[in-house]
């Protein structure tokens, strides 16, 4: 999905989610299996997938070491394949900062088609379609799943009794289309034909609904932090009020309403209406984005991951910076402002509305770049872009409405406002340096998505250091821009801001020093990934730790060391798992707990290593759907579903060496504080009661 604080918080808060005590196995995709008759003894096995909003399924063309590619295999009796299977649907490409590469996926719907013919057109045939896939949303990834669908084909004039079902698909053959969900039951059980030792699937002592303690189990609301966008928009509005385009108009406008009317009460009322119209205009600016989202719901995702559009954003932000530095002005065509100003003559409520509209138009030179930053931050942050943009613009307009409204109610406060002067130009120039920093993020994302990897992590930091030094030099009066005084008076405020700028530069310098552990967590998701670096390559293991990858080995080790076990249901293709490891596990107050106080059991649900033959099995889920358990990943996926009624990753469970759940499991990407509370609760309880 991310640079200003909007981008930072957009990236982090969107993933700060856990699931409640009653988390169930998720069913985000439905499949429909049909056989189409092409003619001339040719057929097409079609598997249509319909996904719930927000979920996606990976393409078979996904790059190596990212998500799990979809595999569709058609076989059966009296069947001969024609060519390779085809994917049908609208592909989406998005750069994954966790994987350091572009992931390719389908949203909403996808179809998988395989052409075939009957070897002997005078005999019936049976089609077995097997699909292996993974579904994810912006919070979690579900365990990879393998399903089978079967259907008989009886050519015209041929008796169905000519052929019998094979043992592999006995009692599951359908003669009509098959429609199933994933999975069809709220809990999966192993059939009597399972060759797996039941003790390796269902652990009798595990009861996640009755943990030993209820500490650390407060539910975290799985929602966007909408208040933050409203707040950031409000701050942006206040900053815009301090610019030369807006600030001088505040006393003039308020005085017009409070002094220009013989009825002072009416004047104050009109001023409040004026503030309301300002708020309404900014909110209305977000309406087109809702309309676009309704027409093409994935367009914002495409925009945020488009190489060329990110380059365009880079150029626009550089252009904004030049305007703030004073080299030129950005303004809407004067004809628009003139028409709006002329409409003010209508008087009454309509006239007040056009006064507010005129203010918004003529102040565009200063507000445009700030509004552009809000737009850029929203596009980079979430799948709920129109809503977030509405909230940001609401906050922006609310700041203006409150200031104009309060000053209308208390006009005497106008006397306490600072006088216009050079300080307003200082505000604009500082914003110019911020725009330069934001521009680099867009260029960096274009670089990552295109896989050119020219802007390494250290180069990015180096450029920010140069921008930070330039800002500090300006604040101390060592460099000037066109609208600055020849001999500027350096106020105490400028000096303080200059010192803060130097402090930020010092903070950035540490990013140029090679390290085995992530640094600069405040900028996580803003800087290029760790592996896009001159000095650093992908680390082996997880932060230097070597977790157990077998639950039963972890049990034995936990008994030996007398420690609780942290079960980490994870996946090689789980982006959110990587985010937890890099941004949360690496924290100095989290990592020691993982290293010293627990036995870490990372169970990969997408491990493709095959199980021994005597441990492979099939599970009949009904509706013509059969789940194969043939890999280590299949086993741990089934183990998670059977014991914890959950199939999402990451999923964390703390248990004792004798297999009892200590506190309620948690899922998904979550804030450090919540994960720390979960860990400390279980570890402290175990230490007191072991």
VMD Tcl script that draws the C-alpha trace (Angstrom):
set ca {
  {0.00 0.00 0.00}
  {4.06 4.16 1.87}
  {7.50 11.03 3.16}
  {5.24 12.83 5.55}
  {3.80 11.63 8.83}
  {0.69 10.78 6.83}
  {2.64 8.22 4.78}
  {4.27 6.80 7.90}
  {1.05 6.37 9.82}
  {-0.79 5.20 6.71}
  {1.70 2.36 6.37}
  {1.85 1.35 10.03}
  {-1.66 1.82 11.37}
  {-3.32 0.02 8.51}
  {-1.72 -3.23 9.74}
  {-2.17 -2.67 13.48}
  {-4.86 -5.32 13.77}
  {-5.53 -8.43 15.86}
  {-8.51 -10.76 15.98}
  {-10.97 -11.26 18.82}
  {-11.45 -14.30 21.04}
  {-14.09 -15.74 18.74}
  {-11.91 -15.78 15.59}
  {-13.12 -18.44 13.20}
  {-11.73 -20.07 10.09}
  {-12.18 -17.56 7.29}
  {-14.04 -18.33 4.07}
  {-13.06 -15.56 1.63}
  {-13.31 -17.50 -1.64}
  {-15.97 -19.57 -3.38}
  {-15.25 -21.93 -6.26}
  {-17.50 -23.12 -9.06}
  {-16.29 -26.03 -11.18}
  {-17.84 -26.64 -14.61}
  {-17.05 -28.53 -17.80}
  {-17.68 -26.63 -21.03}
  {-18.18 -28.48 -24.30}
  {-16.11 -26.91 -27.10}
  {-16.89 -29.44 -29.82}
  {-14.94 -31.97 -31.89}
  {-14.34 -34.05 -28.76}
  {-12.78 -31.06 -26.99}
  {-13.75 -29.74 -23.56}
  {-12.68 -27.10 -21.08}
  {-12.39 -27.61 -17.31}
  {-13.22 -24.22 -15.79}
  {-12.74 -23.32 -12.13}
  {-14.19 -19.91 -11.27}
  {-13.08 -18.23 -8.04}
  {-15.15 -15.46 -6.44}
  {-13.42 -13.57 -3.63}
  {-14.81 -11.39 -0.89}
  {-13.97 -7.70 -1.02}
  {-10.43 -6.95 0.10}
  {-9.07 -10.46 -0.53}
  {-6.85 -11.57 -3.38}
  {-5.49 -14.78 -4.87}
  {-1.99 -14.91 -6.33}
  {-1.25 -15.49 -10.00}
  {0.86 -18.42 -11.18}
  {3.27 -15.78 -12.55}
  {4.15 -14.36 -9.14}
  {7.93 -13.90 -8.74}
  {9.90 -16.48 -6.80}
  {10.23 -15.97 -3.03}
  {7.12 -13.82 -2.73}
  {3.60 -15.29 -2.33}
  {2.32 -18.75 -3.22}
  {1.66 -19.12 -6.97}
  {-1.63 -20.68 -7.98}
  {-1.34 -24.12 -9.55}
  {-4.20 -25.71 -11.48}
  {-3.80 -29.35 -12.49}
  {-6.38 -31.30 -14.48}
  {-6.18 -35.08 -14.83}
  {-8.51 -38.07 -14.85}
  {-9.52 -41.19 -16.67}
  {-9.71 -41.14 -20.46}
  {-8.41 -37.53 -20.41}
  {-5.70 -35.94 -22.58}
  {-4.70 -32.33 -21.91}
  {-4.41 -29.70 -24.64}
  {-1.80 -27.08 -23.87}
  {-1.29 -25.42 -20.49}
  {-3.91 -23.98 -18.18}
  {-4.90 -20.33 -18.62}
  {-5.70 -17.64 -16.07}
  {-8.56 -15.29 -16.88}
  {-9.18 -12.08 -14.96}
  {-7.81 -8.64 -14.26}
  {-4.25 -8.93 -12.98}
  {-2.95 -6.47 -10.44}
  {0.69 -5.75 -9.75}
  {1.84 -4.19 -6.49}
  {5.28 -3.70 -5.05}
  {5.68 -5.46 -1.70}
  {8.09 -3.74 0.66}
  {8.22 -6.88 2.78}
  {9.25 -9.09 -0.15}
  {11.25 -6.43 -1.97}
  {9.53 -7.35 -5.23}
  {6.33 -7.05 -7.23}
  {3.47 -9.39 -6.38}
  {0.86 -10.32 -8.99}
  {-2.67 -11.21 -7.94}
  {-6.38 -11.22 -8.75}
  {-9.07 -9.47 -6.72}
  {-12.82 -10.05 -6.72}
  {-12.78 -12.86 -9.31}
  {-10.53 -15.11 -11.36}
  {-10.96 -18.13 -13.61}
  {-8.63 -21.02 -14.35}
  {-9.18 -22.97 -17.55}
  {-7.66 -26.14 -18.96}
  {-8.57 -27.57 -22.36}
  {-8.62 -31.34 -22.85}
  {-10.11 -34.08 -24.98}
  {-11.25 -37.62 -24.42}
  {-8.70 -40.18 -25.52}
  {-11.55 -42.40 -26.66}
  {-14.58 -40.39 -27.67}
  {-16.82 -43.44 -27.45}
  {-16.28 -43.85 -23.71}
  {-17.12 -41.67 -20.69}
  {-14.40 -39.89 -18.79}
  {-13.79 -38.46 -15.36}
  {-12.13 -35.11 -14.73}
  {-10.15 -34.43 -11.54}
  {-9.25 -30.75 -11.13}
  {-6.80 -29.82 -8.39}
  {-6.01 -26.24 -7.40}
  {-3.34 -25.10 -4.95}
  {-3.63 -21.46 -3.95}
  {-3.26 -18.86 -1.21}
  {-5.58 -15.98 -0.33}
  {-4.50 -12.81 1.48}
  {-5.81 -9.42 2.43}
  {-3.98 -6.38 3.80}
  {-3.85 -7.88 7.31}
  {-3.32 -11.60 7.08}
  {-2.61 -14.44 4.68}
  {-4.50 -17.71 4.93}
  {-2.67 -20.99 4.78}
  {-2.11 -22.37 1.28}
  {-4.89 -24.74 0.34}
  {-5.18 -27.64 -2.11}
  {-8.65 -28.68 -3.27}
  {-9.91 -31.33 -5.66}
  {-13.05 -31.25 -7.79}
  {-14.38 -34.21 -9.77}
  {-16.95 -34.53 -12.50}
  {-17.99 -37.20 -15.01}
  {-18.17 -36.58 -18.74}
  {-20.56 -38.66 -20.76}
  {-20.43 -38.04 -24.51}
  {-23.75 -37.98 -26.26}
  {-25.01 -41.49 -26.92}
  {-22.62 -43.13 -24.41}
  {-23.88 -44.84 -21.27}
  {-22.62 -43.51 -17.91}
  {-22.17 -47.08 -16.66}
  {-19.32 -47.68 -19.07}
  {-16.81 -46.37 -16.55}
  {-16.60 -46.48 -12.76}
  {-15.17 -43.88 -10.42}
  {-11.56 -44.30 -9.39}
  {-10.69 -45.00 -5.77}
  {-9.17 -41.55 -5.39}
  {-12.49 -39.83 -6.09}
  {-14.99 -42.44 -5.02}
  {-18.28 -41.11 -3.65}
  {-17.39 -37.54 -4.60}
  {-18.23 -37.64 -8.30}
  {-20.68 -34.97 -9.45}
  {-22.58 -34.91 -12.72}
  {-23.47 -31.23 -12.39}
  {-21.49 -28.12 -11.65}
  {-19.87 -28.01 -8.22}
  {-20.07 -24.87 -6.07}
  {-18.08 -24.82 -2.83}
  {-16.67 -22.42 -0.29}
  {-13.26 -22.58 1.33}
  {-13.82 -24.43 3.56}
  {-17.48 -25.52 3.77}
  {-17.34 -26.38 7.47}
  {-16.53 -24.16 10.43}
  {-14.13 -26.82 11.73}
  {-12.19 -29.45 9.79}
  {-11.95 -33.01 11.06}
  {-9.88 -35.88 9.72}
  {-11.80 -38.76 8.18}
  {-11.38 -42.38 9.32}
  {-9.28 -43.03 6.22}
  {-6.57 -40.64 7.40}
  {-3.11 -42.19 7.58}
  {-1.84 -39.44 9.87}
  {-1.43 -40.27 13.53}
  {-4.37 -38.42 15.15}
  {-2.04 -37.33 17.97}
  {-0.13 -35.31 15.40}
  {-3.23 -33.37 14.44}
  {-5.53 -32.90 17.40}
  {-3.75 -32.30 20.72}
  {-6.17 -33.28 23.49}
  {-4.76 -30.81 26.00}
  {-5.15 -27.80 23.69}
  {-8.32 -25.79 24.28}
  {-7.84 -22.25 23.00}
  {-11.32 -21.31 24.24}
  {-10.30 -21.96 27.86}
  {-6.84 -20.45 28.37}
  {-5.13 -20.66 31.75}
  {-5.33 -16.90 32.22}
  {-7.23 -13.99 30.70}
  {-4.49 -11.39 31.00}
  {-3.35 -9.67 27.82}
  {-6.53 -10.65 26.03}
  {-8.14 -7.25 25.55}
  {-9.52 -7.13 22.03}
  {-8.00 -4.67 19.60}
  {-10.48 -3.11 17.22}
  {-9.63 -4.26 13.72}
  {-10.21 -1.01 11.98}
  {-8.46 1.85 10.32}
  {-7.29 4.63 12.65}
  {-9.59 7.14 11.02}
  {-9.12 9.69 13.78}
  {-5.46 9.99 12.85}
  {-6.27 11.05 9.30}
  {-8.76 13.60 10.60}
  {-6.11 14.91 13.00}
  {-3.38 15.10 10.35}
  {-5.75 16.92 8.02}
  {-6.54 19.35 10.83}
  {-2.83 20.01 11.41}
  {-2.36 20.54 7.66}
  {-5.19 23.08 7.71}
  {-3.62 24.99 10.58}
  {-0.28 25.10 8.75}
  {-2.00 26.37 5.60}
  {-3.57 29.17 7.64}
  {-0.07 30.42 8.46}
  {0.95 30.85 4.82}
  {1.00 34.24 3.04}
  {-1.93 33.22 0.84}
  {-4.34 32.75 3.73}
  {-3.18 34.42 6.94}
  {-3.60 38.06 5.83}
  {-7.19 37.28 4.78}
  {-8.28 36.13 8.23}
  {-8.66 39.55 9.91}
  {-10.02 41.13 6.71}
  {-12.72 38.49 6.28}
  {-13.77 38.33 9.92}
  {-13.86 42.12 10.15}
  {-16.06 42.22 7.05}
  {-18.70 40.11 8.77}
  {-18.51 41.58 12.26}
  {-18.07 45.25 11.35}
  {-19.53 45.47 7.87}
  {-23.04 44.63 9.04}
  {-25.31 46.95 11.02}
  {-26.65 43.88 12.83}
  {-23.64 42.43 14.65}
  {-25.52 39.26 15.57}
  {-26.29 38.69 11.90}
  {-22.67 39.39 11.04}
  {-21.46 36.70 13.45}
  {-24.05 34.28 12.13}
  {-22.92 34.93 8.56}
  {-19.29 34.39 9.61}
  {-20.19 31.02 11.08}
  {-22.04 30.10 7.89}
  {-18.94 31.22 5.98}
  {-16.81 28.81 8.03}
  {-19.30 26.00 7.45}
  {-19.19 26.56 3.69}
  {-15.38 26.42 3.76}
  {-15.61 23.03 5.50}
  {-18.23 21.82 3.02}
  {-16.13 22.84 -0.01}
  {-13.11 20.89 1.20}
  {-15.27 17.83 1.91}
  {-16.82 18.09 -1.56}
  {-13.33 17.94 -3.08}
  {-13.18 14.27 -2.04}
  {-16.49 13.28 -3.70}
  {-14.95 12.52 -7.15}
  {-12.65 9.97 -5.51}
  {-15.67 8.10 -4.13}
  {-17.24 8.10 -7.60}
  {-14.03 6.79 -9.16}
  {-13.79 4.11 -6.48}
  {-17.36 3.03 -7.20}
  {-16.62 2.69 -10.91}
  {-13.18 1.06 -10.61}
  {-12.47 -0.08 -7.07}
  {-8.87 -1.08 -7.77}
  {-7.78 2.08 -9.53}
  {-6.11 3.58 -6.47}
  {-4.08 0.46 -5.91}
  {-3.00 0.65 -9.54}
  {-2.09 4.31 -9.11}
  {-0.07 3.70 -5.97}
  {1.97 0.94 -7.64}
  {2.32 2.44 -11.12}
  {5.90 3.30 -12.04}
  {4.99 6.20 -14.29}
  {2.40 7.69 -11.96}
  {4.87 7.56 -9.09}
  {7.36 9.38 -11.31}
  {4.63 11.94 -12.08}
  {4.00 12.41 -8.35}
  {7.76 12.91 -7.90}
  {7.81 15.66 -10.53}
  {4.69 17.30 -9.07}
  {6.16 17.40 -5.58}
  {9.41 18.88 -6.91}
  {7.24 21.48 -8.66}
  {5.42 22.16 -5.37}
  {8.77 22.63 -3.63}
  {9.89 25.20 -6.19}
  {6.69 27.14 -5.59}
  {7.18 27.13 -1.83}
  {10.78 28.28 -2.29}
  {9.39 31.32 -4.11}
  {10.67 30.74 -7.64}
  {7.14 30.85 -9.09}
  {3.50 30.75 -7.98}
  {0.97 28.00 -8.56}
  {-2.55 29.27 -9.10}
  {-5.76 28.27 -10.77}
  {-6.78 30.23 -13.88}
  {-7.76 33.78 -12.90}
  {-11.04 33.41 -14.80}
  {-12.23 30.86 -12.23}
  {-11.53 33.20 -9.33}
  {-13.14 36.13 -11.18}
  {-16.35 34.20 -11.84}
  {-16.54 33.04 -8.25}
  {-15.89 36.55 -6.95}
  {-18.58 37.99 -9.21}
  {-21.08 35.43 -7.90}
  {-20.62 36.90 -4.41}
  {-22.84 39.79 -5.52}
  {-25.87 37.50 -5.29}
  {-25.89 38.22 -1.56}
  {-27.45 36.15 1.20}
  {-26.49 32.52 1.73}
  {-25.48 32.08 -1.92}
  {-23.17 35.07 -1.77}
  {-21.51 33.74 1.39}
  {-20.94 30.38 -0.28}
  {-19.15 32.02 -3.22}
  {-17.07 34.11 -0.82}
  {-15.87 30.84 0.75}
  {-15.25 29.35 -2.69}
  {-13.25 32.41 -3.73}
  {-11.06 32.08 -0.63}
  {-10.32 28.42 -1.45}
  {-9.51 29.29 -5.07}
  {-7.23 32.27 -4.47}
  {-5.34 30.47 -1.68}
  {-4.59 27.51 -3.91}
  {-1.02 28.69 -4.40}
  {-0.27 27.72 -0.79}
  {-2.92 25.09 -0.08}
  {-2.45 23.12 -3.32}
  {0.86 21.51 -2.33}
  {-0.45 20.71 1.15}
  {-3.60 19.14 -0.30}
  {-1.36 17.26 -2.74}
  {0.54 15.82 0.22}
  {-2.73 14.64 1.76}
  {-3.67 12.98 -1.53}
  {-0.26 11.36 -1.90}
  {-0.37 10.08 1.67}
  {-3.83 8.58 1.23}
  {-2.90 6.88 -2.05}
  {0.10 5.29 -0.38}
  {-1.57 4.19 2.79}
  {-4.67 2.06 2.51}
  {-7.37 0.33 0.55}
  {-9.95 2.82 1.93}
  {-8.51 5.78 0.05}
  {-11.72 7.79 -0.62}
  {-12.79 7.56 3.03}
  {-9.36 8.50 4.33}
  {-9.11 11.39 1.90}
  {-12.54 12.63 2.99}
  {-11.44 12.54 6.61}
  {-8.17 14.34 5.85}
  {-9.96 17.06 3.87}
  {-12.61 17.31 6.59}
  {-9.88 17.93 9.15}
  {-8.27 20.47 6.81}
  {-11.51 22.41 6.32}
  {-12.44 22.05 9.98}
  {-9.27 23.91 11.01}
  {-10.26 26.82 8.80}
  {-13.91 26.75 9.88}
  {-13.00 26.76 13.57}
  {-10.55 29.66 13.24}
  {-12.93 31.81 11.21}
  {-15.88 30.84 13.42}
  {-14.14 31.52 16.74}
  {-12.74 34.83 15.58}
  {-16.21 35.83 14.41}
  {-17.64 35.04 17.84}
  {-14.73 36.72 19.64}
  {-13.51 39.45 17.27}
  {-11.42 41.01 20.00}
  {-9.05 38.05 19.60}
  {-8.01 39.50 16.24}
  {-5.82 41.95 18.11}
  {-3.73 39.10 19.52}
  {-2.94 37.61 16.12}
  {0.68 38.14 15.01}
  {1.20 40.65 12.24}
  {1.94 39.52 8.73}
  {5.62 39.49 7.94}
  {8.65 37.53 6.87}
  {7.83 34.65 9.21}
  {5.10 33.53 6.79}
  {7.64 33.13 4.02}
  {9.75 31.06 6.41}
  {6.78 28.72 6.85}
  {6.51 28.34 3.07}
  {10.21 27.60 2.59}
  {10.17 24.98 5.37}
  {7.25 23.35 3.61}
  {9.33 23.40 0.43}
  {12.04 21.29 2.07}
  {9.37 18.87 3.31}
  {7.98 18.57 -0.22}
  {11.47 17.68 -1.49}
  {11.69 14.86 1.06}
  {8.23 13.60 0.09}
  {9.12 13.65 -3.60}
  {11.97 11.21 -3.07}
  {9.61 8.60 -1.61}
  {7.61 8.51 -4.84}
  {10.75 8.20 -6.94}
  {11.98 5.43 -4.65}
  {8.74 3.51 -5.03}
  {8.93 3.80 -8.82}
  {12.48 2.48 -8.59}
  {11.39 -0.49 -6.46}
  {8.37 -1.38 -8.56}
  {10.43 -1.29 -11.76}
  {13.13 -3.42 -10.08}
  {15.90 -1.07 -11.17}
  {16.99 -0.73 -7.53}
  {19.04 2.38 -8.27}
  {17.95 4.22 -5.12}
  {19.52 2.13 -2.42}
  {18.58 2.54 1.21}
  {21.80 4.43 1.95}
  {21.37 6.74 -1.07}
  {17.82 7.54 0.05}
  {19.06 8.37 3.55}
  {21.94 10.39 2.12}
  {19.59 12.57 0.07}
  {17.39 13.14 3.11}
  {20.48 14.15 5.06}
  {21.31 16.73 2.39}
  {17.73 18.06 2.54}
  {17.90 18.17 6.34}
  {21.21 20.07 6.27}
  {19.75 22.53 3.73}
  {16.75 23.12 6.00}
  {18.98 23.73 9.03}
  {21.20 26.14 7.08}
  {18.13 28.06 5.95}
  {16.68 28.30 9.43}
  {19.99 29.67 10.72}
  {19.97 32.26 7.93}
  {22.97 30.90 6.03}
  {21.07 30.46 2.77}
  {18.20 32.54 1.35}
  {15.43 32.23 -1.22}
  {13.85 34.86 -3.53}
  {11.27 36.25 -1.09}
  {13.50 36.27 1.99}
  {14.78 39.50 3.46}
  {18.35 40.34 2.54}
  {19.25 40.46 6.23}
  {16.71 38.14 7.87}
  {16.22 38.36 11.61}
  {16.73 34.89 13.04}
  {14.11 34.41 15.74}
  {14.36 32.01 18.66}
  {11.75 29.80 17.01}
  {13.87 29.48 13.87}
  {16.90 28.60 15.95}
  {14.99 25.90 17.85}
  {13.67 24.44 14.60}
  {17.19 24.54 13.17}
  {18.52 22.56 16.13}
  {15.72 20.02 15.68}
  {16.67 19.73 12.00}
  {20.28 18.98 12.96}
  {19.03 16.38 15.44}
  {17.05 14.67 12.67}
  {20.14 14.65 10.44}
  {22.12 12.97 13.24}
  {19.32 10.40 13.56}
  {19.53 9.71 9.83}
  {23.29 9.23 9.84}
  {22.99 5.97 11.79}
  {21.21 4.51 8.78}
  {24.46 4.74 6.81}
  {26.22 2.38 9.22}
  {25.89 -1.33 8.27}
  {24.00 -3.41 10.85}
  {22.63 -6.92 11.17}
  {19.45 -5.63 12.81}
  {16.89 -3.13 11.55}
  {17.52 0.47 12.54}
  {15.47 3.64 12.43}
  {12.14 2.00 13.20}
  {10.47 5.42 13.08}
  {11.01 5.31 9.33}
  {9.94 1.69 8.80}
  {8.08 1.45 5.52}
  {9.36 4.84 4.37}
  {12.93 3.85 3.58}
  {13.67 1.23 0.92}
  {13.72 -2.37 2.23}
  {16.78 -3.67 4.08}
  {17.85 -5.83 1.15}
  {17.92 -2.84 -1.23}
  {21.26 -1.74 0.19}
  {24.91 -1.33 -0.68}
  {26.04 -3.22 2.42}
  {23.25 -5.53 3.54}
  {21.75 -8.66 2.03}
  {18.84 -10.79 3.20}
  {19.50 -12.21 6.65}
  {19.58 -15.91 7.35}
  {16.99 -16.94 9.88}
  {14.85 -14.56 11.92}
  {16.88 -11.79 13.59}
  {19.68 -14.25 14.30}
  {17.33 -16.73 15.99}
  {16.94 -20.34 14.88}
  {13.37 -21.36 15.71}
  {12.10 -24.93 15.72}
  {10.04 -25.83 12.66}
  {8.40 -28.91 14.16}
  {5.86 -28.54 16.95}
  {6.81 -31.81 18.62}
  {10.51 -30.98 18.64}
  {9.60 -27.67 20.25}
  {7.63 -29.54 22.93}
  {10.65 -31.67 23.81}
  {12.94 -28.64 23.92}
  {10.47 -26.71 26.08}
  {10.33 -29.59 28.58}
  {14.11 -29.68 28.67}
  {14.51 -25.91 29.16}
  {11.33 -25.46 31.21}
  {10.02 -22.64 29.03}
  {6.67 -21.90 27.41}
  {6.34 -22.35 23.64}
  {5.45 -19.51 21.29}
  {3.82 -21.12 18.25}
  {4.30 -18.86 15.26}
  {2.03 -19.98 12.43}
  {3.76 -18.31 9.52}
  {4.56 -18.71 5.83}
  {7.35 -18.05 3.40}
  {4.88 -16.11 1.28}
  {3.30 -14.20 4.19}
  {4.03 -10.49 3.81}
  {2.48 -9.55 7.14}
  {4.65 -12.14 8.90}
  {7.74 -10.39 7.52}
  {6.42 -7.06 8.73}
  {5.97 -8.44 12.25}
  {9.50 -9.83 12.27}
  {11.15 -6.65 10.99}
  {9.08 -3.98 12.68}
  {7.91 -5.62 15.92}
  {10.07 -8.62 16.82}
  {13.22 -6.55 16.32}
  {12.23 -4.02 18.98}
  {14.70 -3.98 21.92}
  {11.99 -4.77 24.48}
  {10.54 -7.62 22.37}
  {13.56 -9.44 20.95}
  {15.08 -10.48 24.36}
  {11.79 -12.13 25.32}
  {11.82 -14.17 22.11}
  {15.49 -15.06 22.53}
  {15.51 -15.95 26.23}
  {12.06 -16.59 27.67}
  {10.27 -18.81 25.13}
  {10.91 -21.67 22.76}
  {10.03 -20.31 19.35}
  {8.23 -22.76 17.05}
  {7.79 -21.25 13.58}
  {5.45 -23.56 11.69}
  {5.39 -22.76 7.98}
  {1.99 -23.52 6.49}
  {3.34 -23.18 2.96}
  {6.35 -25.48 3.32}
  {6.36 -27.53 0.10}
  {8.56 -30.36 1.35}
  {6.59 -33.57 1.00}
  {5.61 -35.75 3.95}
  {6.60 -39.42 4.09}
  {4.19 -41.57 2.12}
  {2.63 -43.12 5.23}
  {1.67 -39.65 6.51}
  {-0.03 -38.38 3.36}
  {-3.82 -38.36 3.35}
  {-6.98 -36.89 1.87}
  {-9.76 -35.14 3.72}
  {-13.26 -35.18 2.28}
  {-14.86 -31.78 2.92}
  {-18.04 -32.63 1.03}
  {-19.54 -30.89 -2.01}
  {-17.02 -32.63 -4.27}
  {-14.17 -30.92 -2.45}
  {-11.20 -32.94 -1.25}
  {-8.24 -31.48 0.63}
  {-4.93 -33.24 0.14}
  {-2.39 -33.36 2.98}
  {0.87 -34.21 1.29}
  {3.38 -31.57 2.43}
  {4.76 -30.28 5.71}
  {2.85 -27.07 5.07}
  {-0.40 -28.98 4.65}
  {0.19 -30.69 7.99}
  {0.80 -27.47 9.95}
  {-2.08 -25.75 8.21}
  {-4.40 -28.56 9.22}
  {-2.83 -28.63 12.70}
  {-3.66 -24.94 13.11}
  {-7.24 -25.36 11.94}
  {-7.98 -28.45 14.02}
  {-6.52 -27.11 17.27}
  {-7.17 -23.37 17.01}
  {-10.04 -23.06 14.52}
  {-8.01 -20.48 12.62}
  {-6.28 -20.43 9.25}
  {-4.68 -16.98 9.10}
  {-1.04 -15.95 9.36}
  {0.63 -14.67 11.35}
  {-1.08 -16.40 14.27}
  {0.58 -16.60 17.69}
  {-0.14 -19.04 20.51}
  {1.60 -19.40 23.88}
  {1.35 -22.89 25.40}
  {2.98 -24.79 28.24}
  {5.30 -27.78 27.60}
  {2.38 -30.08 28.42}
  {0.27 -28.47 25.68}
  {-2.06 -26.12 27.55}
  {-2.92 -22.74 26.08}
  {-1.75 -19.99 28.44}
  {-3.66 -16.97 27.12}
  {-5.87 -16.20 24.15}
  {-4.02 -16.48 20.79}
  {-3.62 -13.37 18.63}
  {-3.48 -12.92 14.85}
  {-2.31 -10.46 12.25}
  {-0.01 -7.47 12.31}
  {-0.34 -5.61 15.60}
  {1.26 -2.70 17.47}
  {4.37 -3.50 19.48}
  {2.60 -2.64 22.73}
  {-0.14 -5.22 22.14}
  {2.29 -7.96 21.14}
  {4.47 -7.17 24.15}
  {1.45 -7.36 26.44}
  {0.52 -10.73 24.94}
  {4.06 -12.08 25.42}
  {4.64 -10.72 28.93}
  {1.26 -11.95 30.11}
  {1.92 -15.55 29.07}
  {5.59 -15.64 30.07}
  {5.01 -14.09 33.51}
  {2.08 -16.41 34.19}
  {4.19 -19.43 33.29}
  {7.11 -18.32 35.47}
  {4.82 -17.90 38.47}
  {3.02 -21.22 38.02}
  {5.56 -23.59 36.49}
}
mol new
graphics top color blue
foreach p $ca { graphics top sphere $p radius 0.5 }
foreach p [lrange $ca 0 end-1] q [lrange $ca 1 end] { graphics top cylinder $p $q radius 0.2 }
display resetview
